[in-house]
Amino acid sequence: MRVAYVTMQFPVPSETFACNDVRQFVRRGVEVEIFCLYPWHSDGKKLLDERELSSVSVSVNGIAAMLKGIAAALVRPVLFIRSLGWIWRANRRRLPHLAASLGLLPRAFDILSMFEKHPPDIVHIFWGHYPALVGYLVQQRLPRVPVSIALNAYDLTMKYGGSIEVIQKADFVRTLAAVNVPAVARHAEVPESRVEVIYNGVDIEWLDGIAGNFPKIPRRIAVAGRLIASKGMDDVMRVFARLRSRWPDATLVVMGDGPEKESLLQQAETLEVFDAVSFLGHVAHSRVVEELARAEVLLFLSKKDSERLPNVVKEGMACGCVCVTTSTPGIRELIEPGCSGFIVSEGDIAGTAEVVGDVLSRRIDIAKVVERARGRIEEAFDLRVTTDRYYQRWQSLLKSRSG
């Protein structure tokens, strides 16, 4: 099976779930090729090596690709004019979306021309916003090639008008959490039954290969994510300061980088916990796993509207952390409160500190929480299970087309 992934950039630091999927498909013999609407990320080639994906073909945007795309559009004048009309209809009320769509259209035609020369078995639209440009062109020009499309949390926030028609004509529509299904159906004006839930899985086998080498450090707390205001890292600092006043040997490891770093460093100084906090910056995925393996608690206090079943929480559960997270949409699909982890209210510093304090003081049975959390990951979020669902759906599409 030859699958073409259409995305914005690949790989990027924040999308470990995309790399997980591709790596697992390659393991099972699927030929995956990546087609990006953007140029290389500044660390893209380094990340390919770090994430064991150097053998995967990645096609990126650039001046040459744009020129080839313009030429491809001009030799297909009917499709070009039709696509301009579609973009206008879909985005005329949202000028930023309209401008971006027009700017990316040449690259979409460039990708189409590559598909026409060597048609993939499946075209998978990995994000349900601008990559839908390629989905539209494929549905118009290569109707016998099955198209699947994923609608992620960011897509539901963005509400890109160009994805509606692509979703309606897609052979397979996927979202990453059951809580998203009504929103996807409303956005695309399709029945909820047309939207399938396939969770983003975590690579348990790979995680275990790293985590098994590192023992837990008493009262070690970890957090990972971009250092932006919506990730709630400032709340993490406030919670940790409360804990530190009671447990002077408590430590916090912060993994991630971003515009809030200097503010957080200053906050750590002000709260008098600077010496107990390690700011590691952006680190390799393997180092994230190493730190999760060492931590007793993963503290994840995101405030993002688009947060859905964050992978780092799944990885923390798989690595034996007691996970304490905010009540983001769909989180109960992952964590049963008080059983496999703890869900706290956004901004509740005192309440969150009390929950983490119960873990550090052993007022709860940590072993049971960790065991149940691991069981939940193995049951529903094992990468082998989630990618197999994709594979089976794609296989059924190919069989139906060949029949």
N, C-alpha and C positions, 0 to 999 in steps of 0.2 A: 504494500500500500504506500502510495506517495502522497503526502499531505503538505499543502502549502499554507503556512501560517502567515496571516497578514496582520501586522501590528504597527505601532508607532515607532518604537525603538527596541532593539534587542541585542544584547541583554542590557538591563539597567539595574542599578543597585536595589531599588525598591520592589522589583518584580521577581522575587525568588520563586513564586508560584508558577510563573511562566517557564522558568528554567527547569523547575521540577518536572513539569509535564513533558517538556521536550526531551529531557534526559531519559525519562521512563519510556517514552515511545521509542526512542532510539534503541534502548536496551531490548525491547521486544521485537526489533527488526523493522519498525516503521521508518520509512525514509521521510524525514521532516526537513523542509526547506523554509527559511524565514524570509519574508519580504517586508521591508520597513518603509514607512512613508517619510521618516526623518533620516538624516545622516547618522553616522556612528555616534554613540555616546562617548564622552571623553575617556571613559574607562572601559569601553565596550570590549575591545580585544583582550584586555587583561581579565575581564570578568568571564569571557568565554573559557579561558584557561582555568581560572579558579573554580568554575562550575562544571568542569569536565565536559565542555561542549565544543571543543575546538574542531571536532570533525563535522559539525553541522554547518551547512551552507547558509550564509546570511547575505542577502542583497539589500544594500542601503541606498538612500537618496544622495544626490549630489548634482553638480552642474551637468555632467555627461548624461546622467539619468533623466534630468529635466529636459534636456535638448532632445533626447531620444523619445521622451514622452510627448513632446510637442509635435515631433514628426509623426509619431504613431496616431495622434489625434487628427492631424491634418489629412492623413490618408484614409481616415474613417470619418468623413464629414457628417454623415447622417447620425452616427452614434455620438459624435462630438456635440452636434447641435442639440440632440435629444438630451444628453447629459447636462448641458448648460441649462436647459429648460427645467429639468428635474431639480438641479441644485437651487435654481431661483425659486421654484415652487416650495421647496422644502425649507428654505432658509431666509426667505425675503423679510421675515419679521425679526430676524436675529442677525444683524449685519456682521458681527465678528465671525459667526459660523459661516456666513456666506463668503466672506473674504478668505478665510482659511481654506474652505472647500475649493474655491477657484485656484488658490495658490498651490494646492496639493493635487489638483486634477491631472497635470502633466505626469507626475509620478505614478498616479493610478493607471494612466494609459500605458506608461512604460511597463508596469507590472503585467497589465493585460496582454501586451505584445509578447512578453516572455511566456505567459500561460498559453497563448495561441500556438507558439512554436513547440512547446513541450507541455501539453495539458496535464495537470496533476489529477490524481484520482479524487481528491477532496480539496476544496478551498475552505479554510477555516478563518473566519473574521474574528480575531481574538478580542478586539475591543469594539463595542457597538457605537462608536462615533465616527471619526474621519476614516478609519479603515473600511467603513461601509461604502465609500466611494468605489473601492475595488470590487466589493460585493455586487454593487449595482452593475458595473461594466461586465462582470462575469455572467450575471444573470441575463443580461441583454445579448451578449455575444457568444457565450458558451453554455447554452441552456442544459446540456447533458452532463455538465460537471456539477455534482452536488455541492451546495453551499451551506455551511453551518455558521452560526453567529452566536457569540457570547455577549450577554449584557451584564456588565459588572456594576458595582455600586456607583462608581464615578459616572458611568454612562447614564444612570438613572437621575443623577444630579444634573448632568449636563443637558440631557434631553435633546440630543442632536436630531433635528427633523429629517435629515437624510437617511437615518437608519430605519424609518418607519416602513417604507416600501420594501426595503431589503429584508426586513424581518418578516413581513407578510408573505414574501415569496420564498423565504428560506426553507430548506429541507429539514432543518433541525435548529431549534432555538434553545439556548441554554442560559441559565443564570446560576449564581454560586450559592444562593440561599433561598429557602422557601419563603422567607419574608419579602423577597423581591418580586415574587411571581405576580401579584396583583398590579404592581407598578409597571412591570414590563408589559403586561396585557393592556393596561390603560394607555401607555405611551404608543404602542404599535397598533392599537385597536384590533387585537386578536383575542380569541378565547384563552382563558388561563390554561386550558388543557394543552395548548400548543407550546407551552413553556415548560421545559424540563429542568429539574434541579440536579446539578452535579457539583458537589463541593470541590473546592480547591484542596487537593490532598497534600500530605507531607510524606517525605521519603523516610519512612520509619527505619528501614534497613540501613540507610546512609547515616541517619541520626544516631542510631545505636552504635555504629562503628566508631563514632567520635565520642559520644557521651559516656560510653563504658569505660573510658580511660581516665575519667576525672571524678574524684569523690566530692561530695557536698561539703561546702564550707559553712559552718554554723553562722546563722544570722546574716548570710549574704543575700542581698536583694539585687535583681537585675531588671533593666528596662532597655528596650530596643525600639528604634523608630527615628524618623526624621525629626530634627530639632526645629520644629515649627510650632507656632502657638496652638494650633488645633490638636496637636498630639498630647497636650496636657502635661508636658514635662515639668512645668512650674509647679503643678500640683504634686507630682512625684517628689519634688524637692521638699515641699512643705510637709508631706506625710513622713518623709524620711527624717526630717528634723525632729518631729515629735517622737519618732521611734528611737532616734539616737540619744535623746535625753534620758530614756529609760534603759536602753541597751548600748552602752558606750562602745562595745565591740562590734556593733552592726556596721556593715559596709554596703555601699551602693555602686554598681557598675552601670554606666550609661553608654550604650552603643548607638552611634548615629551621628550625623552631622547636619548642619543647617544654619539658617540665619539667626536662630535664637541662642546659639552656643555662648556668645559673650555674655548675654543677659543671664543665662543659667549659671555660668561661672561666677558672675557677680552675686547672684542669689545664693549660691552655695557659701560664698564668703560671708554674706550678710547673716545667713542662718547658722553660721559657725559649724558647718559640716564639711567644709572644703577638703580637709585632710582625710575624710572618710569616703569621698566620692572619687571614682576613677572615670574620667571622660576619655573613652577610647577612640572617639571619632568613628568614621566609617571603617568597618573591618570586614574581612572576608566572611562569607557565610559560615565556613567551618569554625571560625573564631566565635561567632555568635552562638553556635551550638555548644562549643566548649564552655562559654560563660554561663549558658543556661544549665548545663550539666553541673556546674559548681554551685549554682544559686539554689537556695531553699524556696525563694519566692520570686515570681515574675509579677511585677507591678505595671499594669498597662492602663493608663487613665486617659485615653483618647477622647476628644470632644468632637471629632470630625463627623459631619453629617453622612459622609459617604463610607464610613467604616463598616465593614461587614466581615465577621468571622476572621479576624486577623490571623495570618499565618504564624506570626511569632507566638501567639497564645497557643495555637495547636502544637507548635514545636516545644514550647515550655511544658505543656501537658505531657508530651511524649518523653521529655527529658527529666521527668520527675520533679518539676516545680509545682508548688501550690500557686495557682494563677489567681490573681485578684485583678479584676477588670471592670471598667465602667459598663453601664447598661446601654451598649450600642445596639442598633437594630439587628435582630436575629441572633443575638449572643446566646440565647437559651437553646438554640439548636446545637450549640457546642458545649455549653456548661450548664449542668444542673446545680443551681445555687445551694451551697452548703454540702453538696455531695461530691461533685467532681471539680469544684473550684468555688470562687466567690464573686458575686456581682455587686458593685457598689454604685451609689448615685454620683453623678457628675458634680464635682466641686465639694463633695462631702469629705473634707480633710480629716476631721475628727473621727467620723465613722470608719473611714478607710484605714486610718492608723490603728483603730481598735481591732479591726479584722486581721490586719497583718500582725498586730501584737499578739493575738490569740494563736497565730501560727508560731511566732518566735518563742512564746512562753509554753508551747505544747498544750494549750488548753483544748485543742482539737486533736483528733487522731489523724496526724499527717499521713501516715502510711495508708490509711483507707482512702483518703482524698486522692492521693497520688495514684493508687491502684485503680480507682474508678475513672480517673482522668485518662490514664493510659488505655483502659478498656474502651472508653468512648472514642479515642483516636483510632484504635485498631478496628473498631466496629464500622465507623462511617467516614473516616478521614485518611485512611491508608492510601497512599498514592497509587499503589497497585490496583486497588479497588476502583478509585475514581477514574483513572485513565482507562481501565478496562471498560467502563461504561461508555466512554467516548468511543473507544475502538469498536465495541459491539454496535453502537448506533451507526458509525461510519460504514461498517461492514454490511449492515442491513440496507443502507442507502445504495451501496454499490450493487448489491444483489438485486434490488428492486429496479435499478436502472438497466442492468444487464438483461433482466428478464423481459 
